[in-house]
Amino acid sequence: MTIGFLTPEYPHPNFSRSGGLGTSIKNLAKGLVTHGVKVTVFVVGQQKDADFNKEGIHLVSIAKQKHFAFNWYLERKRHQRIIQKHIDKQGIKLLEAPDWTGISAFMKFNIPLIIRLNGSDGYFCHLEGRKQKWKHRFLERTALKNADAIVSVSTFTGELTKEIFGLKTVIRTIHNGIDIDEFKPLNLNINQGQLLYFGTIIKKKRGFGIGSDF
């Protein structure tokens, strides 16, 4: 069986910078490969086209392209055509995409499309109490409405996203995994009152409930 992932980021030197989204996809892809599942990752919005394998994962880099008008629509349809060719050629049975800015809006494939909720722009706008740009809301809502299924990395994210976008779909929680070969418990002395944080230091990750605001 072959599974595909559509993403704007993935941790590899050939691609633009990647964060937690790309890392979570890589961890899941590596886990699937060890269980005999073939994986192709489509990384859009890159500097150049490329097609190669790394750690048993097929990586397809799709360079960004500017259009005279309606770039947000025409780019998605171009991505759709490229990905569909790989689907037909490789026999991909399932495609997963993130919710962020409706990356899969207006894309139609002949296989099921699953959206994984990591926290959309609309989700974070709601948490921060600011208005979302109409285009982002339109694209995210369109993508979510057209998905064959939706899963979420947490129950809270799933329930709030459902409320924000008025979704009727059943959203199941499937938590992000970690590479247990990389992350293991350490017997270290803990300094009382010391708080450790790792992640992108941006406003939307300001640490709700502890009073910090970057």
C-alpha atoms as a printed R data frame, in Angstrom:
    type eleno elety resid chain resno       x      y       z
1   ATOM     1    CA   MET     A     1   0.000  0.000   0.000
2   ATOM     2    CA   THR     A     2   1.177  3.535  -0.765
3   ATOM     3    CA   ILE     A     3   0.111  6.630   1.193
4   ATOM     4    CA   GLY     A     4   0.724 10.234   0.157
5   ATOM     5    CA   PHE     A     5   1.190 13.397   2.214
6   ATOM     6    CA   LEU     A     6   0.673 16.944   0.924
7   ATOM     7    CA   THR     A     7   2.581 19.559   2.915
8   ATOM     8    CA   PRO     A     8   4.199 23.010   2.616
9   ATOM     9    CA   GLU     A     9   7.183 21.906   4.724
10  ATOM    10    CA   TYR     A    10   9.385 18.907   5.431
11  ATOM    11    CA   PRO     A    11  12.722 18.699   7.296
12  ATOM    12    CA   HIS     A    12  15.360 18.274   4.589
13  ATOM    13    CA   PRO     A    13  18.219 20.538   3.399
14  ATOM    14    CA   ASN     A    14  16.711 20.701  -0.106
15  ATOM    15    CA   PHE     A    15  13.527 22.331   1.204
16  ATOM    16    CA   SER     A    16  12.687 25.631   2.856
17  ATOM    17    CA   ARG     A    17  12.633 25.814   6.651
18  ATOM    18    CA   SER     A    18  10.398 23.350   8.435
19  ATOM    19    CA   GLY     A    19   8.758 23.288  11.847
20  ATOM    20    CA   GLY     A    20   6.634 20.902  13.866
21  ATOM    21    CA   LEU     A    21   4.259 20.116  11.019
22  ATOM    22    CA   GLY     A    22   7.024 18.793   8.803
23  ATOM    23    CA   THR     A    23   8.616 16.876  11.678
24  ATOM    24    CA   SER     A    24   5.340 15.162  12.581
25  ATOM    25    CA   ILE     A    25   4.863 14.075   8.953
26  ATOM    26    CA   LYS     A    26   8.416 12.754   8.795
27  ATOM    27    CA   ASN     A    27   7.986 10.755  12.029
28  ATOM    28    CA   LEU     A    28   4.729  9.246  10.772
29  ATOM    29    CA   ALA     A    29   6.209  8.496   7.334
30  ATOM    30    CA   LYS     A    30   9.231  6.750   8.863
31  ATOM    31    CA   GLY     A    31   6.948  4.677  11.087
32  ATOM    32    CA   LEU     A    32   4.772  3.650   8.147
33  ATOM    33    CA   VAL     A    33   7.806  2.650   6.088
34  ATOM    34    CA   THR     A    34   9.059  0.357   8.876
35  ATOM    35    CA   HIS     A    35   5.682 -1.407   8.707
36  ATOM    36    CA   GLY     A    36   5.954 -2.019   4.980
37  ATOM    37    CA   VAL     A    37   3.862  0.932   3.790
38  ATOM    38    CA   LYS     A    38   5.221  2.967   0.883
39  ATOM    39    CA   VAL     A    39   5.126  6.735   1.432
40  ATOM    40    CA   THR     A    40   5.319  9.677  -0.971
41  ATOM    41    CA   VAL     A    41   5.514 13.218   0.425
42  ATOM    42    CA   PHE     A    42   4.582 16.128  -1.855
43  ATOM    43    CA   VAL     A    43   6.252 19.321  -0.615
44  ATOM    44    CA   VAL     A    44   4.763 22.366  -2.351
45  ATOM    45    CA   GLY     A    45   5.908 25.977  -2.562
46  ATOM    46    CA   GLN     A    46   9.605 25.155  -2.885
47  ATOM    47    CA   GLN     A    47  12.402 26.844  -4.839
48  ATOM    48    CA   LYS     A    48  12.840 24.056  -7.381
49  ATOM    49    CA   ASP     A    49  11.341 20.783  -8.568
50  ATOM    50    CA   ALA     A    50  12.969 17.577  -7.369
51  ATOM    51    CA   ASP     A    51  12.154 13.889  -7.045
52  ATOM    52    CA   PHE     A    52  14.277 11.669  -4.797
53  ATOM    53    CA   ASN     A    53  14.245  9.124  -1.970
54  ATOM    54    CA   LYS     A    54  15.472  9.620   1.595
55  ATOM    55    CA   GLU     A    55  15.246  7.081   4.440
56  ATOM    56    CA   GLY     A    56  12.917  4.960   2.339
57  ATOM    57    CA   ILE     A    57  10.522  7.895   1.774
58  ATOM    58    CA   HIS     A    58   9.768  9.199  -1.718
59  ATOM    59    CA   LEU     A    59  10.021 13.011  -1.673
60  ATOM    60    CA   VAL     A    60   8.568 15.165  -4.443
61  ATOM    61    CA   SER     A    61   9.465 18.860  -4.350
62  ATOM    62    CA   ILE     A    62   7.090 21.122  -6.290
63  ATOM    63    CA   ALA     A    63   8.469 24.580  -7.086
64  ATOM    64    CA   LYS     A    64   6.183 27.550  -6.599
65  ATOM    65    CA   GLN     A    65   4.935 29.320  -9.693
66  ATOM    66    CA   LYS     A    66   3.392 32.741 -10.098
67  ATOM    67    CA   HIS     A    67   0.226 33.235 -12.116
68  ATOM    68    CA   PHE     A    68  -1.103 36.423 -13.668
69  ATOM    69    CA   ALA     A    69  -4.263 36.309 -11.541
70  ATOM    70    CA   PHE     A    70  -6.013 34.046  -9.013
71  ATOM    71    CA   ASN     A    71  -2.666 32.620  -7.935
72  ATOM    72    CA   TRP     A    72  -4.221 30.965  -4.849
73  ATOM    73    CA   TYR     A    73  -6.606 28.978  -7.081
74  ATOM    74    CA   LEU     A    74  -4.425 28.230 -10.100
75  ATOM    75    CA   GLU     A    75  -1.495 27.029  -7.974
76  ATOM    76    CA   ARG     A    76  -3.710 24.577  -6.127
77  ATOM    77    CA   LYS     A    77  -5.094 23.211  -9.402
78  ATOM    78    CA   ARG     A    78  -1.555 22.886 -10.771
79  ATOM    79    CA   HIS     A    79  -0.503 20.998  -7.638
80  ATOM    80    CA   GLN     A    80  -3.552 18.783  -8.078
81  ATOM    81    CA   ARG     A    81  -2.550 17.817 -11.617
82  ATOM    82    CA   ILE     A    82   1.035 17.025 -10.622
83  ATOM    83    CA   ILE     A    83  -0.002 14.976  -7.601
84  ATOM    84    CA   GLN     A    84  -2.707 13.108  -9.523
85  ATOM    85    CA   LYS     A    85  -0.100 11.941 -12.046
86  ATOM    86    CA   HIS     A    86   1.929 10.454  -9.202
87  ATOM    87    CA   ILE     A    87  -1.225  8.916  -7.703
88  ATOM    88    CA   ASP     A    88  -1.997  7.159 -10.979
89  ATOM    89    CA   LYS     A    89   1.604  6.082 -11.581
90  ATOM    90    CA   GLN     A    90   2.394  4.862  -8.056
91  ATOM    91    CA   GLY     A    91  -1.014  3.533  -7.079
92  ATOM    92    CA   ILE     A    92  -1.325  5.826  -4.056
93  ATOM    93    CA   LYS     A    93  -4.445  4.846  -2.102
94  ATOM    94    CA   LEU     A    94  -4.787  7.717   0.379
95  ATOM    95    CA   LEU     A    95  -3.656 11.351   0.608
96  ATOM    96    CA   GLU     A    96  -3.338 13.401   3.797
97  ATOM    97    CA   ALA     A    97  -3.065 17.203   3.979
98  ATOM    98    CA   PRO     A    98  -2.862 19.717   6.865
99  ATOM    99    CA   ASP     A    99  -5.530 22.305   7.631
100 ATOM   100    CA   TRP     A   100  -3.208 25.345   7.501
101 ATOM   101    CA   THR     A   101  -4.499 28.020   5.050
102 ATOM   102    CA   GLY     A   102  -6.565 25.432   3.182
103 ATOM   103    CA   ILE     A   103  -3.669 23.962   1.239
104 ATOM   104    CA   SER     A   104  -5.960 21.348  -0.366
105 ATOM   105    CA   ALA     A   105  -8.872 23.685  -1.203
106 ATOM   106    CA   PHE     A   106 -10.276 23.092  -4.728
107 ATOM   107    CA   MET     A   107  -8.155 19.955  -5.167
108 ATOM   108    CA   LYS     A   108 -10.041 16.868  -6.294
109 ATOM   109    CA   PHE     A   109  -8.477 13.423  -6.527
110 ATOM   110    CA   ASN     A   110  -9.719  9.946  -7.380
111 ATOM   111    CA   ILE     A   111  -8.645  8.721  -3.923
112 ATOM   112    CA   PRO     A   112  -9.772  9.756  -0.402
113 ATOM   113    CA   LEU     A   113  -8.332 13.015   0.950
114 ATOM   114    CA   ILE     A   114  -7.859 13.253   4.718
115 ATOM   115    CA   ILE     A   115  -7.184 16.543   6.518
116 ATOM   116    CA   ARG     A   116  -5.230 16.486   9.769
117 ATOM   117    CA   LEU     A   117  -5.935 19.365  12.147
118 ATOM   118    CA   ASN     A   118  -2.760 20.801  13.631
119 ATOM   119    CA   GLY     A   119  -4.278 24.242  14.159
120 ATOM   120    CA   SER     A   120  -5.485 26.300  11.218
121 ATOM   121    CA   ASP     A   121  -5.094 30.047  10.754
122 ATOM   122    CA   GLY     A   122  -8.742 30.406  11.755
123 ATOM   123    CA   TYR     A   123  -8.113 28.335  14.887
124 ATOM   124    CA   PHE     A   124  -5.226 30.526  16.045
125 ATOM   125    CA   CYS     A   125  -7.040 33.751  15.107
126 ATOM   126    CA   HIS     A   126  -9.886 32.619  17.364
127 ATOM   127    CA   LEU     A   127  -7.543 31.855  20.262
128 ATOM   128    CA   GLU     A   128  -5.815 35.226  19.889
129 ATOM   129    CA   GLY     A   129  -9.057 37.161  19.536
130 ATOM   130    CA   ARG     A   130  -8.218 38.653  16.144
131 ATOM   131    CA   LYS     A   131 -10.107 38.645  12.862
132 ATOM   132    CA   GLN     A   132  -9.047 36.157  10.217
133 ATOM   133    CA   LYS     A   133  -8.407 37.295   6.651
134 ATOM   134    CA   TRP     A   134 -11.420 36.435   4.502
135 ATOM   135    CA   LYS     A   135  -9.317 34.600   1.907
136 ATOM   136    CA   HIS     A   136  -7.707 32.318   4.497
137 ATOM   137    CA   ARG     A   137 -11.078 31.565   6.070
138 ATOM   138    CA   PHE     A   138 -12.620 30.848   2.665
139 ATOM   139    CA   LEU     A   139  -9.790 28.511   1.662
140 ATOM   140    CA   GLU     A   140  -9.679 26.674   5.005
141 ATOM   141    CA   ARG     A   141 -13.427 26.209   5.157
142 ATOM   142    CA   THR     A   142 -13.532 25.013   1.524
143 ATOM   143    CA   ALA     A   143 -10.771 22.482   2.171
144 ATOM   144    CA   LEU     A   144 -12.417 21.164   5.339
145 ATOM   145    CA   LYS     A   145 -15.859 20.907   3.736
146 ATOM   146    CA   ASN     A   146 -14.484 18.950   0.761
147 ATOM   147    CA   ALA     A   147 -12.331 16.503   2.756
148 ATOM   148    CA   ASP     A   148 -13.408 12.865   2.828
149 ATOM   149    CA   ALA     A   149 -12.464 12.670   6.509
150 ATOM   150    CA   ILE     A   150 -10.887 14.847   9.197
151 ATOM   151    CA   VAL     A   151  -8.617 13.829  12.055
152 ATOM   152    CA   SER     A   152  -7.111 16.023  14.766
153 ATOM   153    CA   VAL     A   153  -3.914 15.934  16.811
154 ATOM   154    CA   SER     A   154  -5.976 16.742  19.933
155 ATOM   155    CA   THR     A   155  -9.625 16.599  20.960
156 ATOM   156    CA   PHE     A   156  -9.579 20.290  21.897
157 ATOM   157    CA   THR     A   157  -8.296 21.305  18.446
158 ATOM   158    CA   GLY     A   158 -10.881 19.116  16.753
159 ATOM   159    CA   GLU     A   159 -13.839 20.409  18.770
160 ATOM   160    CA   LEU     A   160 -12.858 24.067  18.464
161 ATOM   161    CA   THR     A   161 -12.199 23.786  14.718
162 ATOM   162    CA   LYS     A   162 -15.587 22.141  14.288
163 ATOM   163    CA   GLU     A   163 -17.235 25.037  16.124
164 ATOM   164    CA   ILE     A   164 -15.314 27.788  14.285
165 ATOM   165    CA   PHE     A   165 -16.093 26.487  10.795
166 ATOM   166    CA   GLY     A   166 -19.547 25.065  11.525
167 ATOM   167    CA   LEU     A   167 -18.576 21.529  10.550
168 ATOM   168    CA   LYS     A   168 -20.921 18.555  10.906
169 ATOM   169    CA   THR     A   169 -18.210 15.979  10.199
170 ATOM   170    CA   VAL     A   170 -17.120 13.489  12.850
171 ATOM   171    CA   ILE     A   171 -13.546 14.383  13.786
172 ATOM   172    CA   ARG     A   172 -11.427 11.656  15.346
173 ATOM   173    CA   THR     A   173  -8.379 12.356  17.489
174 ATOM   174    CA   ILE     A   174  -5.092 10.776  16.418
175 ATOM   175    CA   HIS     A   175  -2.226 12.237  18.420
176 ATOM   176    CA   ASN     A   176   1.115 13.051  16.824
177 ATOM   177    CA   GLY     A   177   3.726 10.391  17.450
178 ATOM   178    CA   ILE     A   178   7.360 10.816  18.417
179 ATOM   179    CA   ASP     A   179  10.505  8.931  17.519
180 ATOM   180    CA   ILE     A   180  11.252  7.000  20.718
181 ATOM   181    CA   ASP     A   181  14.762  6.318  19.479
182 ATOM   182    CA   GLU     A   182  15.401 10.069  19.568
183 ATOM   183    CA   PHE     A   183  13.391 11.010  22.675
184 ATOM   184    CA   LYS     A   184  14.042  8.935  25.787
185 ATOM   185    CA   PRO     A   185  13.568  9.704  29.501
186 ATOM   186    CA   LEU     A   186  16.735 10.983  31.169
187 ATOM   187    CA   ASN     A   187  17.588 10.732  34.841
188 ATOM   188    CA   LEU     A   188  18.407 14.401  35.384
189 ATOM   189    CA   ASN     A   189  18.052 16.653  38.385
190 ATOM   190    CA   ILE     A   190  15.146 19.049  37.995
191 ATOM   191    CA   ASN     A   191  15.651 22.682  39.027
192 ATOM   192    CA   GLN     A   192  12.588 23.802  40.950
193 ATOM   193    CA   GLY     A   193  10.796 26.715  39.299
194 ATOM   194    CA   GLN     A   194  12.579 26.302  35.966
195 ATOM   195    CA   LEU     A   195  10.396 26.243  32.869
196 ATOM   196    CA   LEU     A   196  11.679 24.716  29.651
197 ATOM   197    CA   TYR     A   197  10.084 25.627  26.345
198 ATOM   198    CA   PHE     A   198  11.015 24.573  22.835
199 ATOM   199    CA   GLY     A   199   9.208 25.719  19.745
200 ATOM   200    CA   THR     A   200   8.784 28.744  17.527
201 ATOM   201    CA   ILE     A   201   8.758 31.932  19.609
202 ATOM   202    CA   ILE     A   202   5.796 33.646  18.021
203 ATOM   203    CA   LYS     A   203   2.647 35.276  19.341
204 ATOM   204    CA   LYS     A   204   0.293 32.391  18.610
205 ATOM   205    CA   LYS     A   205   2.417 30.112  20.848
206 ATOM   206    CA   ARG     A   206   2.574 32.534  23.741
207 ATOM   207    CA   GLY     A   207   1.772 29.966  26.406
208 ATOM   208    CA   PHE     A   208  -1.925 30.289  27.208
209 ATOM   209    CA   GLY     A   209  -2.626 30.252  30.911
210 ATOM   210    CA   ILE     A   210   0.844 31.192  32.183
211 ATOM   211    CA   GLY     A   211   0.672 34.882  31.356
212 ATOM   212    CA   SER     A   212   3.522 35.059  28.861
213 ATOM   213    CA   ASP     A   213   3.145 36.867  25.565
214 ATOM   214    CA   PHE     A   214   5.884 37.085  22.924
